[in-house]
Amino acid sequence: MKHRCAILDDYQNVTLTMGDWLSVQNDIDIAVFNEPFADLETAAKALQGFDIICMMRERTPFRRDMIEKLPDLKLLITTGAKNNSIDLAAAKERGVTVCGTSQFGSPTAGITFGLMLELTRRIGYENARLKSGALWQTTIGSDLEGKTLGILGLGKLGSRVAAIGSAFGMKPIAWSQNLTADKARDAGAVYVSKEDLFRQADFLTIHLQLSDRSRGIVGATELELMKPTAYLINTARGPIVDETAMLTALRDWKIAGAGLDTFDIEPLPLNHELRRLDNVVITPHLGYVSTENYTAYFKGMVEDIRGFLDGKPVRVIS
């Protein structure tokens, strides 16, 4: 009997065009879900009987309540090497093997600077105007060159952002709880205090992982420190920023604007205020969504399935 495999949240309907699915087609029956589930109960009902489930990042969380509703589940695969939306303890208790995949490069860095350029040079806005029949330009932008780039979290991705910022002629500064002056210097940034990071930054870009320590780390106090000409960029996770405080700062023009790729609730509700603010550029969590990265993800999924079926699971997350 073939295994039943569910591929979740394939919004672009591309999973089966990437990766060598032919290598497992004789062993599994695949069902692809292209739309987000409305809630936990809907997801659990739809996934009954599947013993292999392939996740796309945190789009559908697998916490204890979800895992316990899926008695047939044996293999859970997440894209990437880590996923905080999986309850690993619950999976272990239920005998579920959890595996990850490799990934490609730092695609989120490109989105970070795309948001900055849209906020400052209004590329998408002017493109839409020209295509709708406007004669010529109406905006005046500002350069990234010479601006101070404040980086909250100088790990692998933050360091990549620092390098790109330097190539633009920006001045990278950085802070996080565990960062030192030496580590910042090695990454091409200047270490500053948390307060000075927010005071000095012309662009404050967030590159922390979401955890109990980082949740709400950007709140009203931090936003009050920012220049009225400064921009907040969040391509990390929505809850790192206190959404209520951010909306107040944007609504009252306490900061110049924000570029956001992540939100407290995803997909972003249709009636959300962020969809209506003129000083905000929003994208639908595109940071990791690139052809190269997806190819690495889905290649890894197939390898994980093959390894599990052969009794030799790979990239197991424990």
C-alpha positions in Angstrom: 0.0 0.0 0.0 1.3 3.5 -0.9 1.9 6.1 1.8 -0.3 9.2 1.7 1.7 12.4 1.5 0.3 15.9 1.9 2.1 18.9 0.7 0.8 22.0 2.5 0.5 25.7 1.6 1.9 25.5 -1.9 0.5 29.0 -2.7 2.2 29.2 -6.1 1.4 25.5 -7.1 5.0 24.8 -7.9 6.1 22.0 -5.5 5.7 19.2 -8.0 7.7 21.1 -10.7 10.7 21.2 -8.4 12.6 18.2 -6.9 12.8 14.7 -8.3 9.3 13.5 -7.2 9.6 10.7 -9.8 12.0 8.9 -7.4 9.2 8.4 -4.9 6.1 8.3 -7.1 5.8 4.5 -6.8 5.7 4.7 -3.0 3.5 7.6 -2.2 0.2 9.2 -3.3 0.5 13.0 -3.2 -2.2 15.6 -2.4 -1.2 19.2 -2.7 -3.0 21.9 -0.7 -2.7 25.4 -2.3 -4.7 27.5 0.1 -4.2 28.3 3.8 -6.4 26.4 6.2 -9.0 28.5 8.0 -8.1 27.1 11.4 -6.7 24.2 13.3 -9.9 22.1 13.1 -10.2 22.5 9.4 -6.5 21.6 8.9 -6.7 18.5 11.2 -9.9 17.3 9.4 -8.3 17.7 6.0 -5.1 15.9 7.0 -6.6 12.7 8.4 -5.1 9.6 7.0 -1.8 11.2 5.8 1.3 9.5 7.2 3.7 12.0 5.5 3.2 15.8 5.7 5.4 18.4 4.1 5.2 21.8 5.6 6.2 25.2 4.1 7.9 27.1 7.0 5.4 28.2 9.7 2.4 28.6 7.4 0.6 25.8 9.1 1.9 25.3 12.7 2.2 21.8 14.1 1.9 22.2 17.8 0.8 19.6 20.2 -3.0 20.1 19.6 -2.5 19.5 15.9 -0.1 16.6 16.2 -2.4 14.8 18.6 -5.3 15.1 16.1 -3.3 13.2 13.4 -2.8 9.6 14.6 -1.5 8.3 11.3 1.3 10.9 11.0 4.7 9.3 10.8 6.9 11.7 9.0 6.8 15.5 9.2 9.0 17.6 6.9 9.7 21.3 7.2 11.4 23.4 4.7 14.6 24.7 6.2 16.7 23.3 9.0 14.6 24.6 11.9 11.0 25.4 12.6 9.8 26.9 15.9 6.1 26.2 15.0 6.7 22.4 15.4 6.3 20.9 18.9 9.2 18.5 18.8 8.4 17.0 22.2 4.9 16.1 21.1 6.2 14.7 17.8 8.7 12.5 19.7 6.0 11.3 22.1 3.8 10.3 19.1 6.6 8.6 17.2 6.7 11.2 14.5 10.0 11.7 12.7 10.7 15.4 11.9 13.1 16.2 9.1 14.3 19.5 7.6 15.8 20.5 4.3 18.7 22.6 3.0 18.2 26.1 1.7 19.8 28.5 -0.7 21.7 31.7 0.1 20.1 34.7 1.8 17.0 35.6 -0.3 15.5 37.7 2.6 18.4 40.2 2.1 17.1 41.1 -1.3 13.6 41.7 0.0 15.1 43.9 2.8 16.6 46.2 0.3 13.7 46.0 -2.0 11.5 47.4 0.7 14.0 50.2 1.5 14.1 51.2 -2.2 10.4 51.2 -2.6 10.0 53.4 0.5 12.7 55.8 -0.7 12.5 55.8 -4.5 8.9 54.7 -5.0 9.7 52.4 -7.9 6.6 50.3 -7.8 4.4 53.3 -7.2 5.8 55.2 -10.2 5.6 52.0 -12.4 1.9 51.7 -11.5 1.3 55.4 -12.3 3.0 55.2 -15.8 1.1 52.0 -16.7 -2.2 53.6 -15.6 -1.7 56.5 -18.0 0.2 59.1 -16.0 2.6 61.2 -18.2 5.7 61.4 -16.0 7.2 61.5 -12.5 5.6 63.0 -9.4 7.8 61.8 -6.5 11.3 62.8 -5.3 13.3 60.1 -3.4 16.2 59.9 -1.2 19.4 57.9 -1.6 20.5 55.0 0.6 24.1 56.2 0.2 25.4 57.9 3.3 22.5 56.7 5.5 23.0 54.9 8.8 21.8 51.3 8.5 20.8 50.0 12.0 20.8 46.2 12.1 19.0 44.4 15.0 20.5 41.0 15.0 23.9 40.5 13.2 23.9 36.7 12.5 24.3 35.1 9.1 21.5 37.1 7.5 22.2 40.4 9.4 25.9 40.1 8.3 24.8 39.7 4.7 22.6 42.8 5.0 25.6 44.7 6.5 27.7 43.8 3.5 25.0 44.8 1.0 24.4 48.1 2.9 28.1 48.8 2.7 28.0 48.3 -1.1 25.2 50.9 -1.2 27.5 53.3 0.6 25.5 53.0 3.9 27.0 53.0 7.4 26.1 49.7 9.2 25.7 49.8 13.0 24.4 46.8 15.0 23.2 45.5 18.3 21.7 42.3 19.8 21.8 40.7 23.2 24.9 38.6 22.5 26.7 40.8 20.0 30.2 42.0 20.8 32.3 44.9 19.3 34.7 42.3 17.8 31.9 40.3 16.2 30.3 43.4 14.8 33.6 44.6 13.4 34.2 41.2 11.7 30.8 41.6 10.0 31.6 45.1 8.8 29.4 47.0 11.3 30.0 49.2 14.4 28.7 47.9 17.7 26.4 50.3 19.5 24.0 50.2 22.5 20.4 49.2 21.9 19.3 52.8 22.5 21.9 54.3 20.1 20.9 51.7 17.5 17.4 53.2 17.4 18.5 56.8 17.9 21.1 56.8 15.0 19.5 54.5 12.4 18.0 56.0 9.2 16.8 52.5 8.5 16.3 50.0 11.3 16.2 46.5 9.9 15.3 43.4 12.0 17.1 40.1 11.6 16.4 38.2 14.9 14.8 34.8 15.3 11.5 35.0 17.1 11.8 33.7 20.7 10.6 34.6 24.2 13.5 36.9 24.4 12.9 38.7 21.1 9.1 38.9 21.2 8.1 42.5 21.5 11.7 43.7 21.7 10.8 46.7 19.4 8.1 48.5 21.4 6.9 52.0 22.1 10.1 52.9 24.0 12.3 51.9 21.1 10.1 53.5 18.4 10.1 56.8 20.4 13.9 56.8 20.1 13.8 56.7 16.3 14.2 59.8 14.1 11.0 61.1 12.5 12.8 60.6 9.2 13.7 57.0 9.9 12.2 53.8 8.5 11.5 50.5 10.2 12.1 47.3 8.1 10.8 43.9 9.4 11.5 40.8 7.3 12.0 38.6 10.4 8.8 37.8 12.2 5.9 40.1 13.0 5.7 39.6 16.8 9.2 40.9 17.3 7.6 44.3 16.9 4.8 45.5 19.2 2.2 45.9 16.5 0.0 48.4 18.4 3.0 50.6 19.2 4.1 50.4 15.5 0.7 51.4 14.2 0.6 54.4 16.6 4.1 55.5 15.4 3.1 55.2 11.8 -0.3 56.7 12.1 1.1 59.8 13.9 4.2 60.0 11.7 6.5 59.5 14.6 8.6 57.6 12.1 8.7 58.2 8.3 7.4 54.7 7.4 7.9 51.0 7.5 8.6 48.2 5.1 7.0 44.9 6.3 7.2 41.4 5.0 6.0 39.7 8.1 3.0 40.2 10.4 1.4 39.1 13.7 -1.3 37.2 11.7 -0.6 35.7 8.4 -2.1 35.9 5.8 -2.6 39.6 6.8 -6.4 40.1 7.4 -8.1 42.0 4.5 -9.4 44.7 7.0 -6.0 45.3 8.6 -5.0 48.9 9.0 -1.5 48.2 7.5 -3.2 47.7 4.1 -4.4 51.3 4.2 -1.5 53.4 5.6 0.3 55.5 3.0 3.7 55.4 4.7 3.9 51.6 4.7 5.1 49.1 2.1 3.9 45.6 2.7 4.7 42.3 1.0 3.2 38.8 1.7 6.1 37.1 3.5 8.3 36.9 0.4 11.6 36.8 2.2 12.4 33.1 1.5 10.3 32.8 -1.6 12.8 32.5 -4.5 13.2 29.9 -7.3 16.6 28.9 -6.0 15.5 28.5 -2.4 12.3 26.6 -3.3 14.4 24.3 -5.5 16.6 23.5 -2.5 13.6 23.0 -0.3 11.7 20.6 -2.5 14.8 18.7 -3.5 15.4 18.2 0.2 11.8 17.1 0.8 12.1 14.3 -1.8 15.4 13.2 -0.2 13.8 13.2 3.2 10.9 11.0 2.0 13.2 8.6 0.2 15.5 8.3 3.3 12.5 7.6 5.6 11.0 5.0 3.3 14.4 3.3 3.1 14.7 3.2 6.9 17.5 5.8 6.8 16.0 9.2 7.6 18.2 12.2 6.9 18.3 15.7 8.3 16.4 14.6 11.4 15.5 17.5 13.7 15.5 16.4 17.4 
